[in-house]
Amino acid sequence: MRLRTAALVLAFSLTGCASPELGVGYYWQSVTGHLSLMQAARPVQDWIDDAQTPDTLKERLQRAQRMRAFAVNALGLPDNASYHRYADLQRRAAVYNVVAAPALSLTLQTWCFPVAGCVGYKGYFSEADAQAFARSLPDTLEVTVYPVPAYSTLGWMNWAGGDPLLNTFIGSPEGELARLLFHELAHQVVYAKNDTVFNESFATAVERLGGARWLAQEASENARETYRVFDERRQQFRALTRVVRGQLQGIYSNSQWDDAEKLRRKAEVMTAFRRDYAAIKTRWGGYAGYDAWVARANNASFGAQAAYDELVPAFTALFEREGQEFNRFYDAVNALAAQPKAARHAALGRLSPVTITQSVRP
């Protein structure tokens, strides 16, 4: 599952003292990894003018630039240096995220950084380093490592050329590429420290709203049909995982069961989840795009997925309340971000309480 193409790498936030928990080595890999990425980037027009650039890549870069302009003109997203350069990293992901959660909880372990605050994942530029860190975590935690095609520096690096387009996502289907760019740019509009669910749900709402507009107004009929098939499968898979998340949450929060009973019921839910996925996959004609996610599914992966879904219905309702005007919507979200965390979540809950409840319960 593309869970999420939008992680916030923390190399840009390395001002102040390093956290003792993370260590100097972690910060060093963050800085050198990000600098290497930035150094690999060249202006998009240079790639287009280069006779050695494959025609398919030229076409995708040109399309991405049209999406970049659309983001500014139609969605009110920032007009800055980001996504006007391209880099081929010679690997399959920009970073590799480690997420962890206890055996009887969907609450993610958090790691804290000087500027970005506390987030529910830890990113590495090397997959081997990510796997090594995952193995070092206590056995009491369920851990997942997953590839992330893109990340945002929240606009902090626009002075140095901004976040570049990458080989890790430039070949995505048109609808997915548009959504990813809109998601990442949304992180430059609003960022609430220490609130991953708020930040990612907001960016996910922007990607869905903006992606729908792009497909309706700019995409070809073939691109719309390709995306329709892709998104239909994704929505079916998300519906399944929402039910499972709700079942697990219900088990973990039941005070009448001891841990052994909770673990037994959890195992039953996970067995049923994989059985139900196999049935859906058969209806898809064997499409295997979610196999890797299902194979590693645990509390950590379900908890990470929730961060991108949980508040999306409320943000969508807020967009409607603001007359479907993106700039008014962003102002309203920034006002929420300025409130204490509990207050902003309560306000969002009042916008769409029924939908939000359904998103986390069976």
C-alpha positions as CSV (number, residue, x, y, z in Angstrom):
1,M,0.0,0.0,0.0
2,R,1.3,3.5,-0.7
3,L,1.3,4.4,2.9
4,R,2.2,7.4,2.6
5,T,4.3,8.9,0.0
6,A,4.5,11.9,2.3
7,A,6.7,11.5,5.3
8,L,8.5,14.5,6.7
9,V,12.2,13.9,6.7
10,L,14.0,15.7,9.5
11,A,17.3,16.7,8.1
12,F,16.1,20.3,7.7
13,S,15.3,20.6,11.4
14,L,18.7,19.9,12.8
15,T,19.2,23.1,14.6
16,G,20.0,23.0,18.3
17,C,21.2,19.9,20.2
18,A,20.8,16.4,19.0
19,S,18.4,14.3,21.0
20,P,20.4,11.8,23.2
21,E,17.8,9.1,22.2
22,L,18.6,9.5,18.5
23,G,22.3,10.1,18.7
24,V,24.7,12.0,16.5
25,G,24.9,9.2,14.0
26,Y,21.2,9.4,13.1
27,Y,21.4,13.2,12.6
28,W,24.5,12.7,10.5
29,Q,22.8,10.2,8.1
30,S,19.8,12.6,7.9
31,V,22.0,15.6,6.9
32,T,24.3,13.7,4.5
33,G,21.3,11.8,2.9
34,H,19.4,15.0,2.3
35,L,22.4,16.8,0.9
36,S,23.1,14.0,-1.4
37,L,19.5,14.1,-2.7
38,M,19.7,17.9,-3.2
39,Q,23.1,17.6,-5.0
40,A,21.6,15.1,-7.4
41,A,18.8,17.4,-8.5
42,R,19.0,19.5,-11.7
43,P,16.4,21.9,-13.1
44,V,13.6,20.1,-14.9
45,Q,14.3,22.1,-18.1
46,D,17.9,20.8,-18.1
47,W,16.6,17.2,-18.2
48,I,14.1,18.0,-20.9
49,D,16.8,19.7,-23.1
50,D,19.3,16.8,-22.5
51,A,19.3,14.5,-25.6
52,Q,20.2,11.5,-23.3
53,T,17.0,11.9,-21.3
54,P,14.4,9.2,-22.4
55,D,11.3,10.6,-24.0
56,T,9.1,8.9,-21.5
57,L,10.9,10.8,-18.7
58,K,10.7,14.1,-20.6
59,E,6.9,13.6,-21.0
60,R,6.5,12.8,-17.3
61,L,8.6,15.8,-16.2
62,Q,6.5,18.1,-18.5
63,R,3.3,16.8,-17.0
64,A,4.6,17.3,-13.5
65,Q,5.4,20.9,-14.3
66,R,1.8,21.4,-15.5
67,M,0.6,19.9,-12.2
68,R,2.9,22.2,-10.4
69,A,1.3,25.2,-12.1
70,F,-2.1,23.8,-11.4
71,A,-1.3,23.5,-7.8
72,V,-0.6,27.2,-7.6
73,N,-3.4,28.5,-9.9
74,A,-6.2,26.2,-9.0
75,L,-5.5,25.0,-5.5
76,G,-3.7,28.0,-3.9
77,L,-0.7,26.0,-3.0
78,P,2.7,27.7,-2.6
79,D,4.5,29.2,-5.7
80,N,8.1,28.5,-4.8
81,A,11.2,26.5,-5.8
82,S,9.9,23.1,-4.9
83,Y,9.3,20.6,-7.6
84,H,11.1,22.5,-10.4
85,R,14.1,20.2,-10.2
86,Y,14.5,16.5,-10.7
87,A,16.9,13.8,-9.3
88,D,17.4,10.2,-10.0
89,L,18.4,8.6,-6.7
90,Q,19.2,5.2,-8.2
91,R,17.1,3.5,-5.5
92,R,13.4,2.6,-5.1
93,A,12.5,5.0,-2.2
94,A,13.5,8.5,-1.0
95,V,13.6,7.3,2.6
96,Y,12.6,4.2,4.6
97,N,10.3,4.7,7.6
98,V,10.4,2.7,10.8
99,V,7.1,2.6,12.8
100,A,6.5,0.8,16.0
101,A,3.6,0.1,18.4
102,P,2.9,-2.1,21.4
103,A,1.4,-5.6,21.0
104,L,-2.0,-4.4,22.4
105,S,-2.2,-0.9,21.0
106,L,-2.4,1.1,17.8
107,T,-0.6,4.0,19.3
108,L,2.7,4.6,17.6
109,Q,6.0,5.1,19.3
110,T,7.2,8.7,18.8
111,W,10.6,10.2,18.2
112,C,11.2,13.9,18.8
113,F,13.2,16.4,16.8
114,P,14.4,20.0,17.5
115,V,12.1,21.9,15.1
116,A,9.6,19.4,13.7
117,G,8.6,18.1,17.1
118,C,7.5,14.5,17.9
119,V,6.4,12.2,15.0
120,G,5.3,8.6,14.9
121,Y,8.0,7.4,12.6
122,K,11.8,7.5,12.1
123,G,13.2,7.9,8.6
124,Y,16.4,6.6,7.1
125,F,18.0,7.2,3.7
126,S,19.4,3.7,3.8
127,E,17.1,0.7,3.9
128,A,19.8,-1.3,5.6
129,D,20.1,1.3,8.4
130,A,16.3,1.3,8.8
131,Q,16.2,-2.4,9.1
132,A,19.0,-2.4,11.6
133,F,17.2,0.2,13.8
134,A,14.0,-1.8,13.6
135,R,15.9,-4.9,14.8
136,S,17.3,-2.9,17.7
137,L,13.8,-2.0,19.1
138,P,12.4,-3.9,22.1
139,D,10.7,-7.2,21.4
140,T,7.6,-5.8,23.2
141,L,7.0,-3.6,20.1
142,E,5.6,-4.6,16.7
143,V,7.7,-2.9,14.0
144,T,7.3,-2.2,10.3
145,V,9.7,-0.7,7.8
146,Y,8.3,0.7,4.6
147,P,9.6,2.6,1.6
148,V,8.5,6.2,1.2
149,P,8.7,7.6,-2.4
150,A,8.7,11.3,-1.3
151,Y,9.0,13.6,1.7
152,S,8.6,17.2,2.5
153,T,11.0,19.7,4.1
154,L,8.0,22.0,4.9
155,G,9.4,24.7,2.7
156,W,12.6,25.1,4.8
157,M,14.8,24.2,1.9
158,N,13.3,26.4,-0.8
159,W,16.2,28.8,-0.5
160,A,18.4,25.9,-1.7
161,G,16.3,24.8,-4.6
162,G,13.3,23.2,-2.7
163,D,12.1,19.7,-2.7
164,P,12.8,18.0,-6.0
165,L,10.8,15.6,-8.2
166,L,12.3,12.1,-7.8
167,N,12.6,8.9,-9.8
168,T,10.9,7.2,-6.9
169,F,7.5,8.7,-7.9
170,I,7.8,10.4,-11.3
171,G,6.6,7.2,-13.0
172,S,3.4,7.0,-11.0
173,P,0.0,7.0,-12.8
174,E,-1.1,10.5,-13.6
175,G,-3.7,10.7,-10.8
176,E,-1.3,9.4,-8.2
177,L,1.5,11.8,-9.3
178,A,-0.9,14.8,-9.0
179,R,-2.1,13.7,-5.5
180,L,1.4,13.2,-4.3
181,L,2.6,16.6,-5.4
182,F,-0.5,18.3,-3.9
183,H,0.0,16.4,-0.6
184,E,3.6,17.4,-0.3
185,L,2.9,21.0,-1.1
186,A,0.1,21.1,1.5
187,H,2.7,20.4,4.2
188,Q,4.2,23.7,3.3
189,V,0.9,25.5,4.0
190,V,0.1,24.1,7.4
191,Y,2.2,22.2,10.0
192,A,1.2,21.7,13.6
193,K,4.1,20.6,15.8
194,N,3.7,17.2,17.6
195,D,0.5,16.3,15.7
196,T,1.1,13.7,13.0
197,V,-2.6,12.8,12.6
198,F,-3.6,16.5,12.0
199,N,-0.8,17.2,9.6
200,E,-1.1,14.0,7.5
201,S,-4.9,14.0,7.5
202,F,-4.9,17.6,6.3
203,A,-2.4,16.9,3.5
204,T,-4.4,13.8,2.5
205,A,-7.6,15.9,2.3
206,V,-5.8,18.4,0.0
207,E,-4.4,15.6,-2.2
208,R,-7.9,14.0,-2.6
209,L,-9.6,17.3,-3.3
210,G,-6.9,18.6,-5.6
211,G,-6.4,15.3,-7.3
212,A,-10.1,15.1,-8.2
213,R,-10.0,18.6,-9.7
214,W,-6.9,17.8,-11.7
215,L,-8.4,14.6,-13.1
216,A,-11.7,16.4,-13.9
217,Q,-10.2,19.4,-15.5
218,E,-6.8,18.4,-17.0
219,A,-6.4,14.7,-17.4
220,S,-7.2,12.6,-20.5
221,E,-10.1,10.1,-20.5
222,N,-7.5,7.3,-20.5
223,A,-5.8,8.7,-17.4
224,R,-9.2,9.1,-15.6
225,E,-10.1,5.5,-16.4
226,T,-6.7,4.2,-15.2
227,Y,-7.0,6.1,-12.0
228,R,-10.7,5.0,-11.5
229,V,-9.6,1.4,-11.5
230,F,-6.6,2.1,-9.3
231,D,-8.6,4.1,-6.8
232,E,-11.5,1.7,-6.7
233,R,-9.1,-1.0,-5.5
234,R,-7.6,1.4,-3.0
235,Q,-10.9,2.4,-1.6
236,Q,-11.9,-1.3,-1.2
237,F,-8.7,-2.0,0.6
238,R,-9.0,1.0,2.9
239,A,-12.6,0.0,3.8
240,L,-11.3,-3.4,4.8
241,T,-8.4,-2.0,6.9
242,R,-10.7,0.5,8.5
243,V,-12.9,-2.3,9.8
244,V,-9.9,-4.2,11.0
245,R,-8.5,-1.1,12.8
246,G,-11.8,-0.7,14.5
247,Q,-11.9,-4.4,15.6
248,L,-8.4,-4.2,17.0
249,Q,-9.1,-1.0,18.8
250,G,-12.2,-2.5,20.3
251,I,-10.2,-5.5,21.6
252,Y,-7.4,-3.4,23.0
253,S,-9.7,-1.0,24.9
254,N,-11.9,-3.8,26.4
255,S,-11.2,-3.7,30.2
256,Q,-13.0,-7.0,30.8
257,W,-10.4,-9.1,29.0
258,D,-6.9,-10.0,30.2
259,D,-4.0,-9.7,27.9
260,A,-4.1,-13.4,26.9
261,E,-7.7,-13.1,25.8
262,K,-6.9,-9.9,23.9
263,L,-4.0,-11.6,22.1
264,R,-6.2,-14.5,21.1
265,R,-8.9,-12.3,19.7
266,K,-6.3,-10.2,17.9
267,A,-5.0,-13.3,16.2
268,E,-8.5,-14.2,15.0
269,V,-9.0,-10.7,13.6
270,M,-5.7,-10.8,11.7
271,T,-6.5,-14.3,10.3
272,A,-9.8,-13.0,9.1
273,F,-8.2,-9.9,7.6
274,R,-5.8,-12.0,5.5
275,R,-8.6,-14.3,4.4
276,D,-10.8,-11.3,3.4
277,Y,-7.9,-9.7,1.6
278,A,-7.4,-12.9,-0.4
279,A,-11.1,-12.8,-1.4
280,I,-10.8,-9.2,-2.6
281,K,-7.6,-10.0,-4.5
282,T,-9.5,-12.7,-6.3
283,R,-12.2,-10.3,-7.3
284,W,-9.4,-8.0,-8.6
285,G,-8.2,-10.7,-10.9
286,G,-5.1,-11.4,-8.9
287,Y,-3.9,-7.7,-8.6
288,A,-1.0,-8.0,-6.0
289,G,-0.4,-4.3,-5.3
290,Y,-1.1,-4.6,-1.5
291,D,0.5,-8.0,-0.9
292,A,3.6,-6.5,0.7
293,W,1.5,-4.4,3.1
294,V,-0.7,-7.3,4.1
295,A,2.3,-9.6,4.6
296,R,3.9,-7.2,7.2
297,A,0.6,-5.9,8.7
298,N,0.7,-5.4,12.4
299,N,-0.2,-2.8,15.0
300,A,2.5,-0.5,13.7
301,S,1.3,-0.5,10.1
302,F,-2.3,-0.1,11.1
303,G,-1.4,2.7,13.4
304,A,0.6,4.5,10.7
305,Q,-2.3,4.1,8.2
306,A,-4.7,5.7,10.7
307,A,-2.6,8.9,10.8
308,Y,-3.4,9.5,7.1
309,D,-7.1,8.7,7.3
310,E,-8.6,9.6,10.7
311,L,-9.4,13.3,10.3
312,V,-9.8,13.4,6.5
313,P,-13.7,13.5,6.8
314,A,-13.5,16.5,9.1
315,F,-11.1,18.4,6.9
316,T,-13.4,17.6,3.9
317,A,-16.3,19.0,5.9
318,L,-14.3,22.1,6.7
319,F,-13.5,22.6,3.0
320,E,-17.2,22.4,2.3
321,R,-18.0,24.9,5.1
322,E,-15.5,27.3,3.6
323,G,-17.4,27.3,0.3
324,Q,-14.9,25.0,-1.5
325,E,-12.4,27.9,-1.6
326,F,-8.9,26.6,-1.0
327,N,-7.4,29.8,0.4
328,R,-10.3,30.2,2.9
329,F,-9.9,26.5,3.8
330,Y,-6.1,27.0,4.4
331,D,-6.8,30.0,6.7
332,A,-9.3,28.0,8.7
333,V,-6.8,25.1,9.0
334,N,-4.0,27.4,10.1
335,A,-6.3,28.8,12.7
336,L,-6.9,25.3,14.0
337,A,-3.2,24.6,14.0
338,A,-2.6,27.6,16.3
339,Q,-4.9,26.1,18.9
340,P,-3.8,23.5,21.5
341,K,-3.8,19.9,20.2
342,A,-6.9,18.8,22.2
343,A,-8.9,21.9,21.1
344,R,-8.1,21.5,17.4
345,H,-9.1,17.8,17.5
346,A,-12.3,18.6,19.3
347,A,-13.1,21.3,16.8
348,L,-12.6,18.9,13.9
349,G,-14.6,16.2,15.7
350,R,-17.6,18.6,15.8
351,L,-17.4,19.1,12.1
352,S,-17.9,15.5,11.1
353,P,-18.4,13.4,14.3
354,V,-20.3,10.5,12.7
355,T,-17.9,10.0,9.8
356,I,-14.9,10.2,12.1
357,T,-16.4,7.6,14.4
358,Q,-17.1,5.3,11.5
359,S,-13.5,5.6,10.3
360,V,-12.0,4.1,13.5
361,R,-14.7,1.6,14.5
362,P,-16.2,-1.5,12.7
